[in-house]
Amino acid sequence: GQNGGRWAGKMEKMQWKMERMRSNMEGRYYAPSSGNRAFDEYRTETLKRLEDEQNEFKDFLERLRHAKDKSEFDQFMADRRGRTNPPTVDNQPQG
């Protein structure tokens, strides 16, 4: 009867919450089933592809930042070498 439908709805909602919680712990987005298995598989594959692309992009940005840091450091070292050498322990005047 009507109570059976309400019970099924509550169970479905609870199952969705548990799936969402589990997927959040795995770092993945979860959406409840659309009711169409082919669409759900397509959505899962698309989201995974986007996640992979996001990770590739993060890696790309990290490499760019590292290259920029290295370039800035190399420039600093070149500028430093271009100045007169500051006194070191070895060449300080004895007094």
N, CA, C and O atoms as a GROMACS GRO file, in nm:
protein
  380
    1GLY      N    1   0.080  -0.118   0.000
    1GLY     CA    2   0.000   0.000   0.000
    1GLY      C    3   0.084   0.125   0.000
    1GLY      O    4   0.199   0.128  -0.044
    2GLN      N    5   0.022   0.228   0.052
    2GLN     CA    6   0.086   0.359   0.053
    2GLN      C    7   0.207   0.361   0.145
    2GLN      O    8   0.309   0.422   0.112
    3ASN      N    9   0.197   0.295   0.260
    3ASN     CA   10   0.310   0.293   0.353
    3ASN      C   11   0.430   0.221   0.292
    3ASN      O   12   0.544   0.260   0.318
    4GLY      N   13   0.406   0.118   0.211
    4GLY     CA   14   0.514   0.047   0.144
    4GLY      C   15   0.591   0.139   0.052
    4GLY      O   16   0.714   0.132   0.046
    5GLY      N   17   0.522   0.226  -0.019
    5GLY     CA   18   0.587   0.321  -0.108
    5GLY      C   19   0.669   0.422  -0.031
    5GLY      O   20   0.779   0.458  -0.072
    6ARG      N   21   0.614   0.466   0.080
    6ARG     CA   22   0.688   0.563   0.162
    6ARG      C   23   0.812   0.497   0.221
    6ARG      O   24   0.919   0.559   0.227
    7TRP      N   25   0.798   0.371   0.266
    7TRP     CA   26   0.912   0.298   0.321
    7TRP      C   27   1.021   0.280   0.214
    7TRP      O   28   1.139   0.298   0.242
    8ALA      N   29   0.981   0.245   0.093
    8ALA     CA   30   1.077   0.227  -0.017
    8ALA      C   31   1.147   0.360  -0.046
    8ALA      O   32   1.268   0.362  -0.071
    9GLY      N   33   1.073   0.468  -0.041
    9GLY     CA   34   1.132   0.600  -0.064
    9GLY      C   35   1.234   0.635   0.042
    9GLY      O   36   1.340   0.690   0.012
   10LYS      N   37   1.202   0.603   0.168
   10LYS     CA   38   1.297   0.630   0.277
   10LYS      C   39   1.423   0.545   0.261
   10LYS      O   40   1.534   0.593   0.283
   11MET      N   41   1.404   0.419   0.222
   11MET     CA   42   1.519   0.330   0.203
   11MET      C   43   1.607   0.381   0.089
   11MET      O   44   1.729   0.381   0.099
   12GLU      N   45   1.543   0.425  -0.018
   12GLU     CA   46   1.618   0.476  -0.133
   12GLU      C   47   1.696   0.601  -0.094
   12GLU      O   48   1.812   0.617  -0.132
   13LYS      N   49   1.632   0.689  -0.017
   13LYS     CA   50   1.698   0.812   0.027
   13LYS      C   51   1.816   0.779   0.118
   13LYS      O   52   1.923   0.840   0.107
   14MET      N   53   1.798   0.683   0.208
   14MET     CA   54   1.906   0.645   0.299
   14MET      C   55   2.021   0.581   0.220
   14MET      O   56   2.138   0.608   0.247
   15GLN      N   57   1.987   0.497   0.122
   15GLN     CA   58   2.090   0.434   0.040
   15GLN      C   59   2.167   0.541  -0.038
   15GLN      O   60   2.289   0.532  -0.050
   16TRP      N   61   2.096   0.640  -0.091
   16TRP     CA   62   2.161   0.748  -0.165
   16TRP      C   63   2.258   0.824  -0.074
   16TRP      O   64   2.370   0.856  -0.114
   17LYS      N   65   2.214   0.853   0.050
   17LYS     CA   66   2.300   0.924   0.145
   17LYS      C   67   2.425   0.843   0.177
   17LYS      O   68   2.535   0.899   0.187
   18MET      N   69   2.409   0.712   0.194
   18MET     CA   70   2.524   0.628   0.226
   18MET      C   71   2.620   0.622   0.107
   18MET      O   72   2.742   0.628   0.126
   19GLU      N   73   2.568   0.610  -0.013
   19GLU     CA   74   2.652   0.609  -0.134
   19GLU      C   75   2.727   0.741  -0.148
   19GLU      O   76   2.846   0.744  -0.179
   20ARG      N   77   2.656   0.851  -0.124
   20ARG     CA   78   2.718   0.982  -0.135
   20ARG      C   79   2.829   0.998  -0.031
   20ARG      O   80   2.936   1.050  -0.062
   21MET      N   81   2.804   0.953   0.091
   21MET     CA   82   2.904   0.962   0.196
   21MET      C   83   3.027   0.878   0.159
   21MET      O   84   3.140   0.923   0.176
   22ARG      N   85   3.004   0.757   0.110
   22ARG     CA   86   3.116   0.671   0.072
   22ARG      C   87   3.194   0.732  -0.043
   22ARG      O   88   3.318   0.732  -0.041
   23SER      N   89   3.125   0.786  -0.142
   23SER     CA   90   3.195   0.845  -0.256
   23SER      C   91   3.270   0.971  -0.214
   23SER      O   92   3.377   0.999  -0.267
   24ASN      N   93   3.215   1.047  -0.119
   24ASN     CA   94   3.286   1.166  -0.069
   24ASN      C   95   3.414   1.126   0.001
   24ASN      O   96   3.515   1.196  -0.009
   25MET      N   97   3.411   1.014   0.072
   25MET     CA   98   3.532   0.968   0.139
   25MET      C   99   3.636   0.924   0.036
   25MET      O  100   3.756   0.934   0.062
   26GLU      N  101   3.591   0.876  -0.077
   26GLU     CA  102   3.682   0.835  -0.184
   26GLU      C  103   3.723   0.954  -0.269
   26GLU      O  104   3.806   0.940  -0.359
   27GLY      N  105   3.666   1.070  -0.242
   27GLY     CA  106   3.700   1.189  -0.319
   27GLY      C  107   3.629   1.195  -0.453
   27GLY      O  108   3.673   1.268  -0.543
   28ARG      N  109   3.524   1.122  -0.468
   28ARG     CA  110   3.451   1.120  -0.596
   28ARG      C  111   3.310   1.174  -0.576
   28ARG      O  112   3.252   1.162  -0.468
   29TYR      N  113   3.258   1.231  -0.682
   29TYR     CA  114   3.121   1.281  -0.681
   29TYR      C  115   3.028   1.164  -0.707
   29TYR      O  116   3.058   1.078  -0.789
   30TYR      N  117   2.917   1.161  -0.639
   30TYR     CA  118   2.820   1.055  -0.663
   30TYR      C  119   2.683   1.117  -0.683
   30TYR      O  120   2.641   1.204  -0.607
   31ALA      N  121   2.615   1.072  -0.784
   31ALA     CA  122   2.477   1.112  -0.807
   31ALA      C  123   2.393   0.986  -0.806
   31ALA      O  124   2.439   0.880  -0.850
   32PRO      N  125   2.273   0.994  -0.756
   32PRO     CA  126   2.188   0.876  -0.754
   32PRO      C  127   2.158   0.829  -0.896
   32PRO      O  128   2.168   0.906  -0.992
   33SER      N  129   2.120   0.704  -0.907
   33SER     CA  130   2.089   0.647  -1.037
   33SER      C  131   1.978   0.726  -1.106
   33SER      O  132   1.882   0.769  -1.043
   34SER      N  133   1.995   0.742  -1.235
   34SER     CA  134   1.892   0.810  -1.314
   34SER      C  135   1.779   0.713  -1.346
   34SER      O  136   1.672   0.754  -1.392
   35GLY      N  137   1.804   0.585  -1.322
   35GLY     CA  138   1.708   0.484  -1.361
   35GLY      C  139   1.743   0.422  -1.496
   35GLY      O  140   1.684   0.322  -1.536
   36ASN      N  141   1.839   0.480  -1.565
   36ASN     CA  142   1.883   0.428  -1.694
   36ASN      C  143   2.030   0.391  -1.681
   36ASN      O  144   2.116   0.477  -1.665
   37ARG      N  145   2.057   0.262  -1.687
   37ARG     CA  146   2.192   0.212  -1.664
   37ARG      C  147   2.292   0.266  -1.766
   37ARG      O  148   2.405   0.300  -1.730
   38ALA      N  149   2.252   0.274  -1.892
   38ALA     CA  150   2.343   0.324  -1.996
   38ALA      C  151   2.382   0.469  -1.967
   38ALA      O  152   2.499   0.506  -1.980
   39PHE      N  153   2.284   0.550  -1.927
   39PHE     CA  154   2.314   0.689  -1.895
   39PHE      C  155   2.405   0.698  -1.773
   39PHE      O  156   2.500   0.777  -1.771
   40ASP      N  157   2.376   0.618  -1.671
   40ASP     CA  158   2.458   0.620  -1.549
   40ASP      C  159   2.603   0.583  -1.581
   40ASP      O  160   2.696   0.644  -1.528
   41GLU      N  161   2.623   0.483  -1.668
   41GLU     CA  162   2.759   0.444  -1.707
   41GLU      C  163   2.827   0.558  -1.783
   41GLU      O  164   2.944   0.587  -1.761
   42TYR      N  165   2.752   0.621  -1.873
   42TYR     CA  166   2.805   0.735  -1.950
   42TYR      C  167   2.846   0.847  -1.855
   42TYR      O  168   2.954   0.905  -1.868
   43ARG      N  169   2.758   0.879  -1.760
   43ARG     CA  170   2.787   0.986  -1.664
   43ARG      C  171   2.911   0.952  -1.582
   43ARG      O  172   2.997   1.037  -1.562
   44THR      N  173   2.921   0.829  -1.535
   44THR     CA  174   3.036   0.786  -1.455
   44THR      C  175   3.165   0.799  -1.535
   44THR      O  176   3.265   0.850  -1.484
   45GLU      N  177   3.163   0.752  -1.660
   45GLU     CA  178   3.282   0.761  -1.746
   45GLU      C  179   3.320   0.906  -1.774
   45GLU      O  180   3.438   0.942  -1.772
   46THR      N  181   3.219   0.990  -1.799
   46THR     CA  182   3.245   1.131  -1.828
   46THR      C  183   3.304   1.201  -1.706
   46THR      O  184   3.400   1.277  -1.719
   47LEU      N  185   3.248   1.176  -1.588
   47LEU     CA  186   3.300   1.238  -1.467
   47LEU      C  187   3.442   1.191  -1.438
   47LEU      O  188   3.526   1.270  -1.394
   48LYS      N  189   3.470   1.062  -1.463
   48LYS     CA  190   3.605   1.011  -1.442
   48LYS      C  191   3.702   1.078  -1.539
   48LYS      O  192   3.813   1.115  -1.501
   49ARG      N  193   3.661   1.094  -1.664
   49ARG     CA  194   3.746   1.159  -1.764
   49ARG      C  195   3.775   1.302  -1.722
   49ARG      O  196   3.889   1.348  -1.731
   50LEU      N  197   3.672   1.374  -1.676
   50LEU     CA  198   3.692   1.512  -1.631
   50LEU      C  199   3.784   1.517  -1.509
   50LEU      O  200   3.867   1.607  -1.498
   51GLU      N  201   3.768   1.422  -1.419
   51GLU     CA  202   3.855   1.416  -1.301
   51GLU      C  203   4.000   1.393  -1.343
   51GLU      O  204   4.092   1.456  -1.290
   52ASP      N  205   4.020   1.302  -1.439
   52ASP     CA  206   4.155   1.275  -1.490
   52ASP      C  207   4.213   1.400  -1.556
   52ASP      O  208   4.330   1.433  -1.535
   53GLU      N  209   4.131   1.470  -1.635
   53GLU     CA  210   4.178   1.593  -1.700
   53GLU      C  211   4.214   1.699  -1.596
   53GLU      O  212   4.312   1.771  -1.611
   54GLN      N  213   4.134   1.707  -1.490
   54GLN     CA  214   4.163   1.803  -1.384
   54GLN      C  215   4.298   1.771  -1.318
   54GLN      O  216   4.377   1.861  -1.291
   55ASN      N  217   4.323   1.643  -1.293
   55ASN     CA  218   4.451   1.603  -1.233
   55ASN      C  219   4.567   1.634  -1.327
   55ASN      O  220   4.672   1.681  -1.282
   56GLU      N  221   4.549   1.610  -1.457
   56GLU     CA  222   4.653   1.643  -1.555
   56GLU      C  223   4.679   1.793  -1.555
   56GLU      O  224   4.794   1.837  -1.563
   57PHE      N  225   4.572   1.872  -1.547
   57PHE     CA  226   4.586   2.018  -1.547
   57PHE      C  227   4.660   2.065  -1.422
   57PHE      O  228   4.746   2.152  -1.429
   58LYS      N  229   4.626   2.006  -1.306
   58LYS     CA  230   4.696   2.041  -1.182
   58LYS      C  231   4.845   2.010  -1.195
   58LYS      O  232   4.929   2.090  -1.155
   59ASP      N  233   4.877   1.893  -1.252
   59ASP     CA  234   5.018   1.856  -1.273
   59ASP      C  235   5.086   1.956  -1.366
   59ASP      O  236   5.200   1.995  -1.342
   60PHE      N  237   5.016   1.996  -1.472
   60PHE     CA  238   5.070   2.093  -1.568
   60PHE      C  239   5.100   2.225  -1.498
   60PHE      O  240   5.208   2.281  -1.516
   61LEU      N  241   5.005   2.274  -1.418
   61LEU     CA  242   5.027   2.399  -1.345
   61LEU      C  243   5.143   2.387  -1.248
   61LEU      O  244   5.221   2.482  -1.232
   62GLU      N  245   5.156   2.272  -1.184
   62GLU     CA  246   5.267   2.252  -1.091
   62GLU      C  247   5.400   2.258  -1.165
   62GLU      O  248   5.496   2.317  -1.115
   63ARG      N  249   5.407   2.197  -1.284
   63ARG     CA  250   5.530   2.202  -1.363
   63ARG      C  251   5.560   2.346  -1.406
   63ARG      O  252   5.676   2.389  -1.403
   64LEU      N  253   5.456   2.421  -1.445
   64LEU     CA  254   5.476   2.561  -1.484
   64LEU      C  255   5.530   2.643  -1.366
   64LEU      O  256   5.623   2.722  -1.382
   65ARG      N  257   5.470   2.624  -1.249
   65ARG     CA  258   5.514   2.698  -1.130
   65ARG      C  259   5.658   2.663  -1.096
   65ARG      O  260   5.738   2.750  -1.060
   66HIS      N  261   5.691   2.535  -1.107
   66HIS     CA  262   5.828   2.492  -1.077
   66HIS      C  263   5.925   2.556  -1.176
   66HIS      O  264   6.032   2.603  -1.136
   67ALA      N  265   5.889   2.557  -1.304
   67ALA     CA  266   5.976   2.618  -1.406
   67ALA      C  267   5.993   2.768  -1.378
   67ALA      O  268   6.103   2.822  -1.393
   68LYS      N  269   5.884   2.834  -1.339
   68LYS     CA  270   5.891   2.977  -1.308
   68LYS      C  271   5.980   3.000  -1.187
   68LYS      O  272   6.064   3.091  -1.186
   69ASP      N  273   5.962   2.918  -1.084
   69ASP     CA  274   6.046   2.930  -0.964
   69ASP      C  275   6.194   2.912  -1.000
   69ASP      O  276   6.279   2.987  -0.954
   70LYS      N  277   6.222   2.812  -1.082
   70LYS     CA  278   6.361   2.785  -1.121
   70LYS      C  279   6.416   2.902  -1.200
   70LYS      O  280   6.530   2.944  -1.179
   71SER      N  281   6.337   2.956  -1.292
   71SER     CA  282   6.380   3.070  -1.372
   71SER      C  283   6.411   3.190  -1.283
   71SER      O  284   6.514   3.257  -1.300
   72GLU      N  285   6.322   3.217  -1.187
   72GLU     CA  286   6.345   3.329  -1.096
   72GLU      C  287   6.470   3.306  -1.011
   72GLU      O  288   6.547   3.399  -0.988
   73PHE      N  289   6.489   3.184  -0.964
   73PHE     CA  290   6.607   3.154  -0.884
   73PHE      C  291   6.734   3.167  -0.968
   73PHE      O  292   6.834   3.223  -0.922
   74ASP      N  293   6.730   3.115  -1.091
   74ASP     CA  294   6.847   3.128  -1.180
   74ASP      C  295   6.880   3.274  -1.205
   74ASP      O  296   6.997   3.312  -1.207
   75GLN      N  297   6.777   3.358  -1.223
   75GLN     CA  298   6.797   3.501  -1.244
   75GLN      C  299   6.861   3.564  -1.120
   75GLN      O  300   6.953   3.645  -1.131
   76PHE      N  301   6.812   3.526  -1.003
   76PHE     CA  302   6.868   3.576  -0.878
   76PHE      C  303   7.016   3.540  -0.868
   76PHE      O  304   7.099   3.624  -0.833
   77MET      N  305   7.049   3.414  -0.897
   77MET     CA  306   7.188   3.370  -0.888
   77MET      C  307   7.276   3.444  -0.989
   77MET      O  308   7.389   3.480  -0.958
   78ALA      N  309   7.224   3.466  -1.110
   78ALA     CA  310   7.301   3.538  -1.212
   78ALA      C  311   7.326   3.682  -1.168
   78ALA      O  312   7.437   3.733  -1.182
   79ASP      N  313   7.223   3.748  -1.114
   79ASP     CA  314   7.238   3.885  -1.064
   79ASP      C  315   7.339   3.888  -0.950
   79ASP      O  316   7.422   3.979  -0.941
   80ARG      N  317   7.331   3.791  -0.865
   80ARG     CA  318   7.420   3.784  -0.749
   80ARG      C  319   7.565   3.768  -0.794
   80ARG      O  320   7.656   3.832  -0.740
   81ARG      N  321   7.586   3.681  -0.893
   81ARG     CA  322   7.722   3.661  -0.944
   81ARG      C  323   7.774   3.785  -1.014
   81ARG      O  324   7.895   3.809  -1.016
   82GLY      N  325   7.684   3.865  -1.071
   82GLY     CA  326   7.723   3.986  -1.142
   82GLY      C  327   7.772   4.097  -1.050
   82GLY      O  328   7.847   4.184  -1.093
   83ARG      N  329   7.730   4.094  -0.926
   83ARG     CA  330   7.776   4.195  -0.829
   83ARG      C  331   7.915   4.159  -0.781
   83ARG      O  332   7.963   4.047  -0.802
   84THR      N  333   7.980   4.254  -0.716
   84THR     CA  334   8.111   4.223  -0.659
   84THR      C  335   8.091   4.122  -0.548
   84THR      O  336   7.991   4.124  -0.477
   85ASN      N  337   8.186   4.034  -0.534
   85ASN     CA  338   8.174   3.930  -0.433
   85ASN      C  339   8.183   3.990  -0.294
   85ASN      O  340   8.278   4.063  -0.264
   86PRO      N  341   8.087   3.961  -0.208
   86PRO     CA  342   8.095   4.011  -0.071
   86PRO      C  343   8.209   3.939   0.001
   86PRO      O  344   8.246   3.827  -0.037
   87PRO      N  345   8.265   4.000   0.104
   87PRO     CA  346   8.375   3.934   0.176
   87PRO      C  347   8.328   3.803   0.237
   87PRO      O  348   8.216   3.794   0.289
   88THR      N  349   8.410   3.703   0.230
   88THR     CA  350   8.380   3.576   0.295
   88THR      C  351   8.480   3.558   0.407
   88THR      O  352   8.570   3.641   0.424
   89VAL      N  353   8.466   3.454   0.483
   89VAL     CA  354   8.556   3.427   0.595
   89VAL      C  355   8.700   3.418   0.545
   89VAL      O  356   8.793   3.462   0.614
   90ASP      N  357   8.721   3.362   0.426
   90ASP     CA  358   8.857   3.341   0.374
   90ASP      C  359   8.925   3.471   0.334
   90ASP      O  360   9.046   3.483   0.352
   91ASN      N  361   8.852   3.572   0.281
   91ASN     CA  362   8.921   3.690   0.229
   91ASN      C  363   8.895   3.817   0.310
   91ASN      O  364   8.916   3.928   0.260
   92GLN      N  365   8.848   3.803   0.435
   92GLN     CA  366   8.829   3.921   0.519
   92GLN      C  367   8.966   3.970   0.567
   92GLN      O  368   9.056   3.891   0.592
   93PRO      N  369   8.979   4.101   0.579
   93PRO     CA  370   9.108   4.155   0.628
   93PRO      C  371   9.136   4.106   0.770
   93PRO      O  372   9.045   4.100   0.853
   94GLN      N  373   9.257   4.074   0.796
   94GLN     CA  374   9.296   4.028   0.930
   94GLN      C  375   9.320   4.151   1.017
   94GLN      O  376   9.388   4.244   0.974
   95GLY      N  377   9.267   4.155   1.136
   95GLY     CA  378   9.290   4.274   1.214
   95GLY      C  379   9.288   4.244   1.354
   95GLY      O  380   9.306   4.334   1.437
   0.00000   0.00000   0.00000
